[in-house]
Amino acid sequence: MTGTTLITGADGYVGRRVAAALLEAGDDHLVLAVRAGDTAEFAAKRAALQRTLPSAAADRISFAAADLRRRGALDQVDRRAVTRIVHAAAVTRFNVEWDVARRVNVEGTTRLAAFAATCPNLQRLALLSTLYSAGRRSGEVAERQHADAGFANHYEWSKWAAEQTVLSATDLPVSVLRLPTIIADGDDGQVTQHNAFHNTIKLYFYGLLSLVPGNPSTPVSLATAAFTTSAITRLLDPAVADGIYHICPDPADTPRSPFSSRTAPFADGSCSPRPTATRRASTTWSRPPAASAAGRSRSRWPRSPRSELSCTCPRRSATTRCGPPGRATGPRTRSPWRGPCASTLLPHAGAGSSPTRPSEKP
């Protein structure tokens, strides 16, 4: 049966991919809500979004300017027509300020849930959350509502609070989809949006980080946008029960450190883990012990010699060592390597390294 799916944050990295996937996989009409300060910004965002969507489905798309920081943001949307809602609008920076996180991620979700409660034909409200809503929890993280375990930043807290908002609305058909760290667009390794994951790699590569600490027993959920989008569209199927889902690789196939030797080549010759699809999964995290003042001192983190990092990237020879682009630190040959090789960074952190968690996703 044809219905209407409302997608908030439809011009975002995940939102626009979900919109394209739904247009290709079904016959629903889509209402794509984007935040815009004025008519000029709305027109620009609308035009940019149209270029990413199938032109053959243009008659099934309508657009709405909606800033969920304000009351009545969705008043122009026909409530009686809406059958599904995908709430993708959010600020996803780990360093987001508390006030911004509260207004966008928490209060915006509260207004969205209030709108959903007035939609008489609603079949599914899907909140795109994050695995980081677990906060400072350690051990196995189950697919259930989290208690407050403390949080490492305002982003984690705000996504947890957004989950509490929709899960407390017992009269709504709610699904909470906790997304992993997205590190590439698809299996070809192309990256069109950098996040904290990629920025961390850059810092290490240019010598601004002495090492990347990690615990080999801690799985890190990394995935592609294609993997994540496919899972979201599958979980929007009315045949799939409501509930909380972890969209992440199967634990048995999840790297036990931020990088693994089981890698798929990026388009530029560097490497990234390839996720394996799974329907449901739990995640397991461990938290670092509290650091002493001495432990936070820069002198306690010795610099890792680049000559010790042997590269297993398929574009490099077995005898060439990793170094900055255009300079090899092993044999005196010019290096064809143009990016950080993910499979070589963590094994040299040492047994005394503190466990850490990956940078974002969503």
HELIX and SHEET records of a PDB file:
HELIX    1   1 GLY A   15  ALA A   25  1                                  11    
HELIX    2   2 THR A   39  GLN A   50  1                                  12    
HELIX    3   3 SER A   55  ARG A   60  5                                   6    
HELIX    4   4 TRP A   98  ALA A  101  1                                   4    
HELIX    5   5 ARG A  102  GLU A  107  3                                   6    
HELIX    6   6 GLY A  108  ALA A  116  1                                   9    
HELIX    7   7 LEU A  131  ALA A  134  5                                   4    
HELIX    8   8 HIS A  154  LEU A  167  1                                  14    
HELIX    9   9 ALA A  196  PHE A  205  1                                  10    
HELIX   10  10 ALA A  225  LEU A  235  1                                  11    
HELIX   11  11 PRO A  251  ASP A  253  5                                   3    
HELIX   12  12 ARG A  298  ARG A  300  5                                   3    
HELIX   13  13 ARG A  306  GLU A  308  5                                   3    
HELIX   14  14 ALA A  342  THR A  344  5                                   3    
HELIX   15  15 LEU A  346  HIS A  348  5                                   3    
SHEET    1   A 7 ILE A  61  ALA A  65  0                                        
SHEET    2   A 7 HIS A  29  VAL A  34  1                                        
SHEET    3   A 7 THR A   4  THR A   8  1                                        
SHEET    4   A 7 VAL A  82  HIS A  87  1                                        
SHEET    5   A 7 ARG A 124  THR A 130  1                                        
SHEET    6   A 7 VAL A 174  LEU A 179  1                                        
SHEET    7   A 7 GLY A 243  HIS A 246  1                                        
SHEET    1   B 2 GLY A 139  VAL A 141  0                                        
SHEET    2   B 2 THR A 283  TRP A 285 -1                                        
SHEET    1   C 2 THR A 181  ALA A 184  0                                        
SHEET    2   C 2 LEU A 222  THR A 224  1                                        
SHEET    1   D 2 THR A 263  PRO A 265  0                                        
SHEET    2   D 2 CYS A 271  PRO A 273 -1                                        
END                                                                             
